[in-house]
Structures are given as structure tokens and as C-alpha cells.
């Protein structure tokens, strides 16, 4: 029988804390006409809860789905790689044909090769880029797993409290960079964006977790195993890291004095969830805020936070919340006419994607 996940055991505590926050809000109402983004809204809360439940099931479901197509592991890996190569070849042929059709001087505002892509060439481009990303992600996940890296050497630091503290600190440092990358690479943002999709900010928002982490890449937490930290200890560090983040999703707790210098607090995390220009891509830490202070991404809470996305999706449908950025990403890849743009839309930041899409529209491209 496997060990119980600490985050699962904490579910009654999550629900109890949400009930306490809701009770506090009812006893301390805002001024008439002042809509507080921290207040609970039934549809928003249900959306967050449904995605929280989905995030608990996702690791098991994703493993069953991805193992068969993982290169070197699954029996369908050759199908994935073959489809990726075929998609790349078909897209390249279409690119060459499109360039050959462009003769003479282009019309004003149109660059050579800038004609719209066909539906089939767009689909083949998505297959090529998506297949490459999926093969890379599944391979990376396999070769960097804690179990695999721990088995490669004879170091074992044991399971004492100092090792546990080291694991928590190490996970926190790696988390900072992965969280930061999740805002700076659109591939990772497509997974992480669901957590920022609510225009509310209360404890239920903490449960609005992504489900597609298995199809992205980042700094591997398995690196901790190379230092001799047992995979079970690493897993506990993951759970403690996630549990800590729950309580900082609230407007009910003000600033916490000297603790603000070291810890990630509700005030710091409110900034992180802000769509205000000054708050974008700031305060990526989990338990500690020192990483943001060290690496130049810290911003104190000042002006009132506006929660949500820079372009909100205006829906409570969990299916749309989970997939909207993936659909937009696929659409951008399908409409691109160069490999640089296709992989740029995948790997570069959301801001770059917005600027590049505007540039291409201004040049007469889709």
C-alpha cells in the first residue's frame, strides 16, 4: 500500500479554511457598492474546486496516456516520432511551394512567402511542433526522475529532519525558476495560466491547479536526488511546498511586518496574481521571497491589485479554462509560415507572441 499524499490528507483542512474565510467575509462586509475580489462567487469557486480535483487525478491519468508514447519506453513511441517527422516534412514541402508561388515584387504591406497557410499545412505544422514538444517532454521526464537519478549513485543522506529541511529548501529554489519559466515560456504558460484565470482571489483560487504538467519541461526536481536525497523525502518536500502556498491566496490577511522580508506572504502573492502592468511576472517564490529579491523579480504590494489575465476569458467552464491557451497556441503555430515563428510561439514568452502576432497582422499575414 502506497504512502498517502499529504495534499490529499489536507483536503478537509482546505475546505475548513475556506469556510472560515467565507464566514469572516460575511462578518466583515465591504462598503456598499465596493465589489471585493476576495469575496466568494459560487461559479468561480466551483470551477476552482473542479480543477483542484482534476489536478489530483491528472498525474495518474497522464502517466497512463504518456507512457505508451514516451521514446525508449512505450510501444507507440515510434508512431509519435514518425508522425512528427511526417508533419515536419509535409510542412516544409508546403513552405517551399508557397515560396515558389510568390514571384516578382510583393504587394505593399506583404512580405515574400506571406500568403496564408492551408488547413492541411497548418495541421501538419501543429503535428510537427506538438510531436517534438511531446517527445522532448516525456523523454526529459523519464531521464530526470528522482527514482532514476537516485539509483545512479550510492549517496544516501537518510531521512532525518536536516535532510528534510534541505529538500524543502532545494525544492523551493528549483520551484522559483520553474515558476518564473512558466511566465516566460508560452509552452509552460499554457499549463500554468489556469491558476491565474480567476478574477477572484481567495483560498479557493489556490485549488485552481493545472493538470497538463506532464507535457512540459523545466528544471528537474530530480536534481535533489543527485545530492543523495531520497525520492520519498523529495515528494514530501513537494507536498509541503504546495501546502504552504494555500494560505497565501487570500485578501483577509494584511502585511506581516518583518516576515515580509523573508517569506512569501499573502501580500507578495497578491502581487503575483495581479494583471496590473507593474505586477506582471513578479514574486515567483513559493515559501521564500528571497529568490525574487536576489534575482530581480520582487515587487511590493502598492496599488490595488486587479486579478486575472491581461485578457480575461470570461468563462467558468473548466474545459475552456484548461484548454484556451493551448488552442490559441495551436492556432498561432498553424498560421505561421516559418519554423522560427512556429517554435517561437511555442518557446518564447506570451508577450513576444502578442507582439509577433501584431507584427504579422500588420504585414498582411494571418
SERO-4910 file (N, C-alpha, C, O; in steps of 0.05 Angstrom, whole numbers):
BEGIN
 pado doro    nc1    nc2    nc3   cac1   cac2   cac3    cc1    cc2    cc3    oc1    oc2    oc3
  Unk    A     17    -24      0      0      0      0     18     25      0     36     27     17
  Unk    A     13     44    -19     30     67    -21     25     88      0      5     87     14
  Unk    A     44    106      3     41    127     23     19    147     15     15    152     -9
  Unk    A      5    157     35    -16    176     29     -3    203     22     16    212     35
  Unk    A    -14    216      2     -5    243     -7    -14    263     14    -37    264     21
  Unk    A      5    279     24     -2    299     44    -22    319     34    -39    329     50
  Unk    A    -22    325      8    -41    345     -2    -69    333     -2    -89    348      1
  Unk    A    -71    307     -5    -98    294     -4   -108    294     25   -131    299     30
  Unk    A    -90    287     44    -97    287     72   -106    314     81   -122    317    100
  Unk    A    -96    335     68   -102    363     76   -128    373     66   -136    395     73
  Unk    A   -142    358     49   -167    367     37   -188    377     57   -199    399     54
  Unk    A   -193    362     79   -212    373     99   -202    400    110   -219    417    116
  Unk    A   -176    403    114   -165    429    123   -170    451    103   -176    473    111
  Unk    A   -166    445     77   -171    465     56   -200    474     58   -206    498     58
  Unk    A   -219    455     59   -247    462     59   -255    477     85   -270    496     84
  Unk    A   -243    469    107   -249    483    132   -238    512    132   -252    530    142
  Unk    A   -215    516    121   -203    543    119   -220    560    100   -224    584    106
  Unk    A   -230    549     78   -247    564     60   -273    572     74   -282    595     71
  Unk    A   -284    554     90   -308    561    105   -303    583    125   -319    601    129
  Unk    A   -280    582    138   -273    603    157   -269    630    143   -277    650    154
  Unk    A   -256    629    120   -252    654    105   -279    666     97   -283    690     99
  Unk    A   -297    649     87   -323    658     79   -338    670    102   -352    691    100
  Unk    A   -337    656    125   -350    667    149   -339    694    157   -354    712    164
  Unk    A   -313    697    156   -300    723    163   -310    744    144   -315    767    152
  Unk    A   -312    738    118   -321    758     98   -350    766    104   -357    790    102
  Unk    A   -367    747    112   -395    754    119   -396    772    143   -414    790    145
  Unk    A   -378    769    162   -378    785    186   -364    812    182   -367    830    198
  Unk    A   -349    814    161   -334    839    155   -340    847    126   -322    846    109
  Unk    A   -365    854    120   -372    861     93   -358    886     83   -350    903    100
  Unk    A   -355    889     57   -343    913     46   -364    936     47   -387    932     54
  Unk    A   -354    959     39   -372    982     38   -393    978     16   -386    965     -5
  Unk    A   -417    988     19   -437    985     -2   -427    995    -29   -416   1017    -32
  Unk    A   -431    978    -50   -422    985    -77   -393    979    -82   -383    982   -104
  Unk    A   -378    969    -62   -350    963    -65   -347    933    -69   -348    917    -50
  Unk    A   -344    924    -94   -341    896   -100   -313    887    -93   -293    896   -104
  Unk    A   -311    868    -74   -286    858    -65   -278    833    -81   -293    814    -81
  Unk    A   -255    833    -94   -247    809   -109   -241    785    -92   -239    762   -102
  Unk    A   -238    789    -65   -233    767    -48   -258    752    -40   -257    729    -30
  Unk    A   -282    764    -45   -307    750    -38   -312    726    -56   -304    725    -79
  Unk    A   -325    707    -44   -331    682    -59   -354    687    -79   -374    701    -73
  Unk    A   -352    675   -102   -373    675   -122   -377    645   -130   -358    632   -137
  Unk    A   -401    635   -128   -407    607   -129   -395    594   -154   -381    573   -152
  Unk    A   -400    605   -178   -390    592   -202   -360    592   -204   -347    572   -212
  Unk    A   -347    614   -195   -318    615   -195   -307    594   -175   -287    581   -182
  Unk    A   -319    592   -152   -309    573   -132   -312    544   -142   -294    528   -138
  Unk    A   -335    538   -154   -339    511   -165   -319    504   -187   -309    482   -189
  Unk    A   -312    524   -203   -292    520   -224   -265    513   -211   -251    495   -220
  Unk    A   -257    528   -191   -232    523   -178   -232    496   -164   -212    482   -166
  Unk    A   -253    489   -151   -254    463   -138   -253    440   -158   -239    420   -153
  Unk    A   -266    443   -180   -266    421   -200   -238    417   -212   -230    395   -217
  Unk    A   -223    439   -215   -196    437   -226   -177    427   -204   -157    414   -211
  Unk    A   -183    433   -179   -167    422   -158   -169    391   -157   -150    377   -153
  Unk    A   -194    381   -159   -198    352   -160   -185    340   -185   -173    319   -183
  Unk    A   -187    354   -207   -175    343   -232   -145    341   -229   -132    323   -240
  Unk    A   -133    361   -215   -104    361   -212    -94    337   -195    -71    329   -198
  Unk    A   -111    326   -177   -104    303   -161   -104    278   -178    -88    260   -174
  Unk    A   -122    276   -197   -124    253   -214   -105    254   -238    -95    233   -247
  Unk    A    -98    278   -246    -82    282   -271    -56    267   -271    -50    255   -292
  Unk    A    -39    267   -250    -14    252   -252    -17    223   -260     -1    212   -275
  Unk    A    -38    210   -249    -42    182   -255    -53    178   -284    -44    160   -298
  Unk    A    -71    196   -291    -83    194   -318    -62    201   -339    -60    187   -360
  Unk    A    -46    222   -334    -25    230   -353     -4    208   -357      6    204   -379
  Unk    A      3    194   -335     22    173   -337     12    151   -356     27    140   -373
  Unk    A    -13    143   -353    -25    122   -370    -26    131   -399    -23    115   -417
  Unk    A    -30    157   -403    -32    167   -431     -5    171   -444     -2    166   -467
  Unk    A     15    180   -427     40    188   -439     61    165   -440     78    165   -458
  Unk    A     59    146   -422     79    124   -422     80    110   -449    102    103   -458
  Unk    A     57    104   -462     59     89   -487     73    105   -510     83     92   -528
  Unk    A     74    131   -508     87    147   -530    114    158   -522    126    173   -537
  Unk    A    124    150   -498    150    160   -489    172    146   -503    174    121   -502
  Unk    A    189    160   -517    212    147   -531    229    131   -512    236    140   -491
  Unk    A    235    106   -521    251     88   -505    236     73   -484    247     56   -470
  Unk    A    210     79   -481    193     66   -461    168     54   -473    163     30   -469
  Unk    A    153     69   -488    127     60   -498    128     47   -525    145     53   -542
  Unk    A    108     30   -530    107     16   -556     97     34   -578     99     27   -602
  Unk    A     85     57   -571     75     75   -592     93     99   -597     87    117   -611
  Unk    A    117     98   -585    136    120   -588    144    124   -617    147    146   -626
  Unk    A    147    102   -632    155    104   -660    133    117   -676    138    131   -696
  Unk    A    108    112   -668     85    125   -682     86    155   -678     82    171   -696
  Unk    A     92    164   -653     94    192   -647    117    205   -663    113    225   -676
  Unk    A    140    192   -662    163    203   -676    159    203   -706    167    222   -720
  Unk    A    146    182   -717    141    181   -745    121    202   -754    125    215   -775
  Unk    A    100    207   -737     81    228   -744     94    255   -742     87    273   -758
  Unk    A    112    259   -724    126    284   -721    143    290   -746    143    312   -757
  Unk    A    159    270   -754    175    273   -778    158    278   -803    165    295   -820
  Unk    A    137    263   -806    119    266   -829    107    294   -829    105    307   -850
  Unk    A     98    304   -806     87    330   -804    108    352   -811    101    371   -825
  Unk    A    133    348   -802    154    367   -809    159    367   -839    163    388   -851
  Unk    A    160    343   -851    165    342   -879    143    354   -896    148    370   -914
  Unk    A    118    348   -888     95    359   -903     95    390   -901     89    404   -920
  Unk    A    101    400   -877    100    429   -873    123    442   -889    118    464   -900
  Unk    A    146    430   -889    168    441   -904    162    442   -934    169    461   -948
  Unk    A    150    420   -944    142    420   -973    123    442   -979    125    456   -999
  Unk    A    104    446   -960     84    467   -964     97    495   -963     90    513   -978
  Unk    A    117    498   -946    132    524   -944    146    529   -971    145    552   -981
  Unk    A    159    509   -981    174    512  -1007    155    519  -1029    160    537  -1046
  Unk    A    132    505  -1030    112    510  -1051    101    538  -1049     97    552  -1069
  Unk    A     97    547  -1025     86    574  -1021    107    595  -1030     99    615  -1042
  Unk    A    132    591  -1024    153    609  -1032    155    610  -1063    160    631  -1074
  Unk    A    153    587  -1076    155    586  -1105    131    600  -1118    134    611  -1141
  Unk    A    108    600  -1105     85    614  -1117     88    644  -1116     75    659  -1130
  Unk    A    106    653  -1098    110    682  -1095    131    691  -1115    154    685  -1111
  Unk    A    123    705  -1135    141    715  -1155    139    745  -1158    119    757  -1151
  Unk    A    161    757  -1167    161    786  -1171    160    801  -1145    165    789  -1124
  Unk    A    154    827  -1146    153    843  -1122    127    838  -1107    106    836  -1120
  Unk    A    129    837  -1081    104    833  -1066     87    858  -1065     97    881  -1070
  Unk    A     62    854  -1060     44    877  -1057     52    893  -1032     65    883  -1014
  Unk    A     44    918  -1032     51    935  -1009     40    923   -983     16    915   -982
  Unk    A     56    922   -963     48    911   -937     49    881   -935     41    870   -915
  Unk    A     59    867   -956     60    838   -955     89    830   -961    101    839   -980
  Unk    A    100    812   -944    127    803   -948    127    777   -964    107    763   -964
  Unk    A    149    771   -978    150    746   -993    145    722   -976    154    720   -953
  Unk    A    129    703   -987    122    680   -971    101    685   -951     96    667   -934
  Unk    A     88    707   -952     69    714   -931     40    707   -936     22    717   -922
  Unk    A     35    690   -956      8    681   -961     -2    663   -939     14    650   -925
  Unk    A    -28    663   -935    -39    646   -914    -33    616   -918    -30    607   -940
  Unk    A    -30    602   -896    -25    574   -897    -52    559   -903    -73    569   -895
  Unk    A    -50    536   -915    -74    520   -919    -81    505   -894    -64    503   -875
  Unk    A   -105    494   -892   -113    480   -868    -95    455   -864    -88    449   -841
  Unk    A    -89    441   -885    -73    416   -881    -44    422   -874    -32    408   -858
  Unk    A    -33    444   -885     -5    450   -877     -4    461   -849     15    457   -835
  Unk    A    -25    476   -841    -27    485   -813    -29    462   -794    -16    462   -773
  Unk    A    -45    442   -801    -48    418   -784    -21    403   -782    -14    393   -761
  Unk    A     -7    401   -805     18    386   -804     39    401   -788     56    389   -775
  Unk    A     38    428   -788     56    444   -771     51    439   -742     70    436   -726
  Unk    A     25    439   -734     18    433   -706     28    406   -698     38    402   -676
  Unk    A     24    386   -716     33    359   -710     63    357   -707     73    344   -689
  Unk    A     78    372   -724    107    372   -722    117    385   -696    133    373   -682
  Unk    A    107    409   -690    116    423   -666    106    409   -641    121    405   -622
  Unk    A     81    401   -642     69    387   -618     83    361   -613     88    354   -590
  Unk    A     88    345   -634    101    320   -631    129    323   -620    138    307   -603
  Unk    A    144    343   -630    171    348   -620    170    355   -590    186    345   -574
  Unk    A    151    372   -583    149    381   -555    141    357   -537    152    354   -515
  Unk    A    122    340   -546    114    318   -530    136    297   -527    140    287   -505
  Unk    A    150    291   -548    173    273   -547    194    283   -528    205    268   -512
  Unk    A    200    309   -530    221    320   -512    212    320   -483    228    314   -466
  Unk    A    187    327   -478    177    328   -451    177    301   -437    186    298   -415
  Unk    A    167    281   -451    165    254   -439    193    242   -435    197    228   -415
  Unk    A    211    247   -454    238    236   -451    252    250   -427    265    237   -411
  Unk    A    249    276   -425    261    292   -404    250    283   -377    266    280   -358
  Unk    A    224    278   -375    212    269   -350    223    242   -342    227    237   -318
  Unk    A    228    224   -361    238    197   -355    267    198   -345    273    185   -325
  Unk    A    284    212   -359    313    212   -353    320    228   -328    341    225   -317
  Unk    A    301    246   -320    308    263   -297    291    257   -272    290    272   -253
  Unk    A    277    234   -272    261    228   -249    278    223   -225    301    214   -227
  Unk    A    267    229   -201    282    225   -177    290    196   -172    313    191   -164
  Unk    A    272    178   -178    278    149   -175    302    141   -192    320    127   -183
  Unk    A    302    150   -217    324    143   -235    350    155   -227    371    142   -227
  Unk    A    350    181   -220    375    194   -213    386    184   -186    410    183   -183
  Unk    A    368    178   -168    377    168   -142    391    140   -145    409    134   -130
  Unk    A    381    124   -164    392     98   -168    419     98   -182    433     77   -183
  Unk    A    427    121   -192    452    122   -208    477    125   -190    499    123   -201
  Unk    A    474    128   -164    497    132   -147    492    119   -120    470    109   -115
  Unk    A    511    120   -103    509    107    -77    504    126    -54    505    118    -31
  Unk    A    500    152    -60    495    171    -38    467    169    -27    448    168    -42
  Unk    A    466    169     -1    440    168     13    443    184     39    455    175     58
  Unk    A    431    207     40    433    225     63    413    217     85    413    230    106
  Unk    A    397    197     80    378    188    100    352    205    100    347    219     81
  Unk    A    337    202    121    311    216    122    307    233    146    284    238    155
  Unk    A    329    243    158    327    258    183    316    286    178    312    294    155
  Unk    A    312    301    199    300    328    197    317    348    181    307    365    167
  Unk    A    344    346    184    361    364    169    359    359    139    359    377    123
  Unk    A    358    334    132    355    326    103    328    336     93    326    345     70
  Unk    A    308    332    109    281    342    101    281    372     97    269    382     78
  Unk    A    294    386    115    296    415    111    312    423     86    304    442     72
  Unk    A    333    408     81    349    412     57    332    407     32    333    422     12
  Unk    A    315    387     33    298    380     10    278    403      5    273    410    -18
  Unk    A    266    413     27    247    435     24    260    460     13    249    473     -5
  Unk    A    284    466     22    298    489     12    306    485    -17    303    504    -33
  Unk    A    316    461    -24    323    456    -52    299    457    -70    301    468    -92
  Unk    A    277    445    -61    252    446    -78    243    475    -82    235    483   -103
  Unk    A    245    491    -61    237    519    -62    253    534    -83    243    550    -98
  Unk    A    280    529    -83    297    543   -102    291    535   -131    290    552   -148
  Unk    A    287    509   -135    281    500   -162    253    510   -170    249    517   -193
  Unk    A    235    510   -151    208    519   -157    208    548   -167    194    554   -186
  Unk    A    224    565   -155    226    592   -164    232    594   -194    218    609   -208
  Unk    A    252    579   -203    259    581   -231    238    568   -249    233    579   -271
  Unk    A    226    546   -241    205    535   -257    181    553   -258    168    555   -279
  Unk    A    174    565   -236    151    584   -235    157    608   -253    140    617   -268
  Unk    A    181    618   -251    189    640   -268    188    632   -298    178    648   -314
  Unk    A    198    609   -304    197    599   -332    168    596   -342    162    599   -365
  Unk    A    150    589   -323    122    586   -330    109    612   -339     88    612   -351
  Unk    A    122    634   -333    112    660   -341    128    671   -365    119    690   -379
  Unk    A    151    658   -371    168    669   -392    170    651   -417    181    659   -437
  Unk    A    158    627   -416    156    610   -439    127    603   -443    113    594   -425
  Unk    A    117    607   -468     88    602   -472     81    573   -469     58    567   -462
  Unk    A     99    555   -475     93    526   -472     86    521   -443     66    507   -437
  Unk    A    102    531   -424     96    527   -396     73    544   -387     58    536   -369
  Unk    A     70    568   -399     48    585   -391     21    573   -398      1    577   -384
  Unk    A     20    557   -420     -5    544   -427    -15    525   -405    -39    521   -403
  Unk    A      4    514   -390     -3    497   -367    -11    515   -343    -31    510   -330
  Unk    A      6    534   -338      4    550   -313    -19    571   -314    -28    579   -292
  Unk    A    -27    579   -337    -46    601   -340    -72    595   -325    -86    614   -316
  Unk    A    -80    570   -322   -105    564   -309   -105    574   -280   -126    582   -269
  Unk    A    -82    575   -267    -81    584   -240    -85    614   -237    -92    624   -216
  Unk    A    -81    628   -259    -84    657   -259   -110    666   -272   -116    690   -275
  Unk    A   -127    647   -280   -150    653   -296   -173    665   -280   -191    677   -292
  Unk    A   -173    662   -254   -195    673   -238   -192    703   -233   -170    712   -228
  Unk    A   -214    718   -234   -213    746   -228   -220    751   -198   -222    773   -189
  Unk    A   -222    728   -183   -226    729   -154   -200    721   -141   -182    710   -154
  Unk    A   -197    727   -116   -173    719   -101   -180    712    -73   -183    729    -55
  Unk    A   -184    686    -69   -189    676    -42   -178    647    -41   -165    638    -60
  Unk    A   -182    634    -18   -169    608    -15   -177    587    -36   -162    568    -41
  Unk    A   -201    590    -47   -208    572    -68   -191    575    -93   -187    555   -108
  Unk    A   -180    599    -97   -162    603   -120   -137    586   -118   -126    577   -139
  Unk    A   -128    580    -94   -104    563    -91   -109    535   -102    -90    521   -110
  Unk    A   -134    526   -103   -140    499   -112   -144    498   -142   -147    477   -154
  Unk    A   -143    521   -156   -145    522   -185   -118    514   -197   -103    532   -205
  Unk    A   -113    489   -198    -86    479   -205    -86    468   -234   -107    458   -244
  Unk    A    -63    468   -247    -61    458   -274    -61    427   -274    -56    414   -254
  Unk    A    -67    416   -297    -68    387   -300    -50    376   -322    -46    351   -324
  Unk    A    -37    393   -338    -21    384   -360      9    387   -356     24    390   -375
  Unk    A     18    386   -331     46    390   -325     63    368   -338     87    372   -342
  Unk    A     51    345   -344     67    323   -355     76    327   -384     92    312   -394
  Unk    A     66    348   -397     73    353   -425     90    378   -428     91    390   -449
  Unk    A    104    386   -406    122    408   -408    149    400   -396    152    379   -385
  Unk    A    168    418   -398    195    414   -388    203    436   -369    192    458   -370
  Unk    A    221    431   -351    231    451   -333    256    442   -319    267    421   -326
  Unk    A    265    457   -299    288    448   -284    279    424   -267    260    426   -252
  Unk    A    292    401   -270    281    377   -257    286    377   -226    308    382   -217
  Unk    A    264    371   -212    267    368   -183    283    343   -176    292    340   -153
  Unk    A    285    325   -195    302    301   -191    331    308   -186    346    290   -176
  Unk    A    340    332   -191    367    340   -185    373    337   -155    396    332   -148
  Unk    A    353    339   -139    357    336   -110    366    307   -104    380    303    -84
  Unk    A    357    288   -120    365    260   -116    395    256   -121    407    239   -109
  Unk    A    406    272   -139    435    270   -144    451    278   -119    474    269   -116
  Unk    A    440    294   -102    453    302    -77    450    281    -56    462    283    -34
  Unk    A    435    260    -61    431    238    -42    405    240    -26    402    226     -6
  Unk    A    387    257    -35    361    259    -21    342    239    -32    338    237    -57
  Unk    A    330    223    -15    313    201    -24    288    212    -38    278    233    -31
  Unk    A    279    197    -58    254    206    -73    231    210    -54    215    229    -59
  Unk    A    227    194    -33    205    198    -15    207    224      0    187    237      5
  Unk    A    231    232      7    236    257     21    230    281      1    219    301      9
  Unk    A    238    277    -24    233    297    -44    203    301    -48    193    323    -50
  Unk    A    188    279    -48    159    280    -51    146    295    -28    127    310    -32
  Unk    A    156    290     -3    145    304     20    151    334     17    135    351     25
  Unk    A    175    341      7    181    370      3    162    382    -17    154    405    -14
  Unk    A    155    367    -38    136    378    -58    109    383    -44     97    405    -48
  Unk    A    100    365    -27     74    368    -14     75    392      5     56    407      6
  Unk    A     96    395     21     98    417     40     99    444     25     87    463     34
  Unk    A    113    444      2    114    468    -14     86    476    -24     79    499    -23
  Unk    A     71    456    -33     44    462    -43     25    470    -20      8    487    -23
  Unk    A     28    457      3     11    463     26     16    492     35     -3    506     42
  Unk    A     41    501     35     47    528     43     33    548     25     23    568     35
  Unk    A     32    542      0     21    562    -19     -9    566    -16    -20    586    -25
  Unk    A    -22    548     -2    -51    550      1    -59    576     16    -76    591      6
  Unk    A    -47    580     39    -56    602     56    -50    630     46    -61    649     56
  Unk    A    -32    632     26    -25    659     17    -44    669     -5    -41    691    -14
  Unk    A    -64    653    -12    -84    662    -31   -108    674    -17   -130    662    -16
  Unk    A   -104    697     -5   -126    710     10   -121    740     11    -99    749     11
  Unk    A   -143    754     12   -142    783     18   -148    789     47   -147    812     55
  Unk    A   -154    768     63   -162    773     90   -138    777    109   -142    787    131
  Unk    A   -114    771    100    -90    774    116    -74    797    106    -66    798     83
  Unk    A    -69    817    123    -54    841    114    -24    834    114    -16    811    116
  Unk    A     -8    855    111     21    851    112     30    841    139     18    847    159
  Unk    A     53    826    139     61    812    163     87    823    174    103    807    186
  Unk    A     93    848    171    116    860    184    142    849    175    147    846    151
  Unk    A    161    843    193    187    833    186    187    807    170    206    802    155
  Unk    A    167    791    173    165    766    158    165    771    127    172    753    112
  Unk    A    155    794    119    154    801     91    182    801     78    184    798     54
  Unk    A    203    805     94    230    806     83    239    779     73    255    777     54
  Unk    A    229    757     86    240    731     80    219    712     67    225    698     48
  Unk    A    195    713     78    175    693     69    157    705     46    153    729     44
  Unk    A    147    687     30    126    694     11    100    696     27     92    676     39
  Unk    A     88    718     27     64    724     44     40    729     26     43    732      1
  Unk    A     16    730     38     -7    738     21     -3    764      6    -12    766    -17
  Unk    A      9    783     18     14    809      5     31    805    -20     25    816    -41
  Unk    A     53    790    -17     71    785    -40     57    769    -62     60    775    -86
  Unk    A     41    750    -54     28    733    -74      4    747    -87     -3    740   -110
  Unk    A     -8    765    -74    -29    781    -87    -17    796   -111    -29    798   -132
  Unk    A      7    806   -107     21    820   -129     25    800   -152     21    807   -175
  Unk    A     33    776   -146     38    756   -167     14    751   -184     16    746   -208
  Unk    A    -10    752   -172    -34    746   -186    -46    771   -199    -68    770   -211
  Unk    A    -32    793   -197    -43    818   -209    -38    820   -239    -17    811   -249
  Unk    A    -57    831   -253    -54    836   -282    -46    865   -286    -42    874   -309
  Unk    A    -42    881   -265    -31    908   -267     -4    906   -281     11    887   -276
  Unk    A      3    926   -297     28    925   -312     52    922   -293     70    907   -299
  Unk    A     52    937   -271     75    937   -253     78    910   -239     99    904   -228
  Unk    A     56    894   -238     57    869   -223     62    845   -241     66    823   -231
  Unk    A     62    848   -267     65    825   -285     92    811   -281    113    824   -280
  Unk    A     91    785   -278    116    768   -276    133    776   -253    157    779   -255
  Unk    A    120    780   -230    135    786   -206    128    767   -183    106    754   -184
  Unk    A    146    764   -164    142    748   -140    135    719   -146    113    710   -140
  Unk    A    155    705   -157    151    677   -165    156    657   -142    152    633   -146
  Unk    A    166    666   -120    174    648    -98    150    632    -87    127    639    -91
  Unk    A    156    610    -73    136    594    -61    136    599    -31    118    612    -21
  Unk    A    155    588    -16    157    592     12    173    617     18    166    634     35
  Unk    A    196    620      4    214    642      9    211    663    -13    208    657    -36
  Unk    A    212    688     -5    212    710    -25    241    719    -31    245    737    -48
  Unk    A    260    707    -18    288    716    -21    298    711    -50    315    726    -59
  Unk    A    287    691    -63    296    685    -91    288    709   -109    304    717   -126
  Unk    A    265    719   -105    256    743   -121    273    767   -115    280    782   -133
  Unk    A    280    770    -90    297    793    -83    325    790    -95    337    810   -103
  Unk    A    335    765    -95    362    760   -106    363    764   -136    383    774   -146
  Unk    A    342    755   -150    343    753   -179    326    774   -193    321    772   -217
  Unk    A    318    795   -179    307    819   -192    278    817   -200    269    832   -218
  Unk    A    262    799   -188    234    797   -196    215    804   -173    191    797   -173
  Unk    A    225    818   -153    209    825   -130    194    852   -134    206    870   -145
  Unk    A    169    852   -126    153    877   -127    135    878   -103    120    860    -98
  Unk    A    137    899    -86    120    901    -63     91    909    -71     87    920    -92
  Unk    A     72    903    -54     45    910    -59     41    939    -55     47    950    -33
  Unk    A     31    953    -75     26    981    -73     -2    988    -82    -21    988    -66
  Unk    A     -6    993   -108    -33    999   -118    -51    974   -116    -41    952   -114
  Unk    A    -77    979   -116    -96    958   -113    -93    937   -135    -91    944   -159
  Unk    A    -93    912   -128    -88    891   -147   -113    885   -164   -135    884   -153
  Unk    A   -109    883   -190   -131    874   -208   -124    845   -216   -104    840   -229
  Unk    A   -141    827   -207   -135    798   -211   -144    789   -239   -161    801   -252
  Unk    A   -132    766   -247   -139    754   -272   -117    757   -293    -94    762   -286
  Unk    A   -125    754   -318   -107    755   -340   -107    783   -353   -126    798   -349
  Unk    A    -88    789   -369    -88    814   -384   -111    815   -404   -121    836   -411
  Unk    A   -119    791   -414   -143    788   -430   -159    765   -418   -153    741   -423
  Unk    A   -179    772   -402   -194    751   -388   -212    735   -408   -220    746   -428
  Unk    A   -216    710   -401   -231    692   -419   -261    692   -413   -276    680   -429
  Unk    A   -270    703   -391   -298    707   -385   -314    681   -387   -335    680   -401
  Unk    A   -305    661   -373   -320    636   -373   -314    622   -346   -293    625   -335
  Unk    A   -333    605   -338   -329    588   -314   -328    559   -323   -328    541   -306
  Unk    A   -327    554   -349   -326    526   -359   -298    516   -355   -279    526   -367
  Unk    A   -294    495   -338   -267    485   -332   -253    475   -358   -228    478   -360
  Unk    A   -268    465   -377   -256    455   -402   -243    478   -417   -221    475   -428
  Unk    A   -257    500   -418   -246    524   -431   -222    536   -416   -203    545   -428
  Unk    A   -225    537   -390   -204    548   -373   -178    531   -377   -156    543   -379
  Unk    A   -181    505   -378   -158    488   -381   -145    488   -409   -121    484   -411
  Unk    A   -161    493   -429   -151    489   -457   -148    515   -473   -137    513   -495
  Unk    A   -157    538   -464   -159    561   -481   -131    569   -492   -128    576   -515
  Unk    A   -111    568   -475    -84    577   -484    -72    556   -503    -57    564   -521
  Unk    A    -77    531   -499    -68    510   -517    -81    514   -545    -67    512   -565
  Unk    A   -106    521   -545   -120    526   -571   -108    550   -585   -103    549   -609
  Unk    A   -103    571   -570    -91    595   -582    -63    590   -592    -55    599   -613
  Unk    A    -48    574   -577    -21    567   -585    -21    551   -610     -5    556   -629
  Unk    A    -38    531   -612    -40    515   -636    -48    532   -660    -39    528   -682
  Unk    A    -66    551   -656    -75    568   -677    -52    586   -688    -49    589   -712
  Unk    A    -36    596   -670    -13    612   -678      7    596   -694     18    605   -714
  Unk    A     12    571   -685     31    554   -699     20    547   -727     35    548   -747
  Unk    A     -6    541   -728    -18    533   -754    -17    556   -774    -14    551   -798
  Unk    A    -19    581   -765    -20    604   -783      8    614   -790     11    631   -808
  Unk    A     29    604   -776     56    614   -782     66    602   -808     58    581   -817
  Unk    A     85    617   -820     96    608   -846    126    603   -845    138    598   -865
  Unk    A    138    605   -821    166    598   -818    170    581   -792    154    583   -773
  Unk    A    191    565   -793    196    549   -769    205    566   -746    199    559   -723
  Unk    A    218    588   -751    226    606   -729    202    616   -714    202    617   -690
  Unk    A    181    624   -729    156    633   -716    142    610   -702    132    614   -680
  Unk    A    141    587   -714    127    564   -702    138    557   -675    124    554   -655
  Unk    A    165    554   -674    177    547   -649    179    572   -630    180    569   -606
  Unk    A    179    596   -642    178    620   -626    152    621   -610    152    628   -586
  Unk    A    130    615   -623    104    616   -609    103    595   -587     88    598   -568
  Unk    A    118    573   -591    118    552   -570    136    559   -547    128    557   -523
  Unk    A    160    569   -553    181    571   -532    184    599   -520    192    601   -497
  Unk    A    179    619   -536    183    646   -526    159    655   -509    139    640   -506
  Unk    A    161    679   -497    141    687   -478    114    696   -489    112    701   -513
  Unk    A     94    696   -472     67    706   -481     68    734   -493     54    740   -512
  Unk    A     85    751   -481     87    779   -491     99    779   -519     90    795   -536
  Unk    A    119    763   -524    131    761   -551    110    751   -570    108    762   -593
  Unk    A     94    732   -562     73    722   -580     53    743   -588     46    745   -611
  Unk    A     45    760   -569     27    782   -575     39    801   -595     26    810   -614
  Unk    A     64    808   -590     78    828   -608     82    816   -635     78    829   -655
  Unk    A     90    791   -637     95    778   -663     69    775   -678     68    779   -703
  Unk    A     48    768   -665     22    765   -678     13    792   -690      2    793   -712
  Unk    A     18    813   -675     11    840   -685     28    848   -709     19    860   -728
  Unk    A     54    841   -708     72    846   -730     63    832   -755     62    844   -777
  Unk    A     57    807   -753     48    791   -776     22    801   -787     18    801   -811
  Unk    A      4    810   -770    -22    821   -779    -17    847   -794    -30    852   -814
  Unk    A      2    863   -785      9    888   -798     22    884   -825     22    902   -842
  Unk    A     34    860   -829     48    854   -855     29    840   -874     37    831   -895
  Unk    A      4    837   -867    -15    824   -884    -16    794   -881    -28    780   -898
  Unk    A     -4    784   -860     -5    755   -855    -25    750   -834    -32    767   -818
  Unk    A    -36    725   -833    -58    718   -814    -49    720   -785    -65    715   -767
***
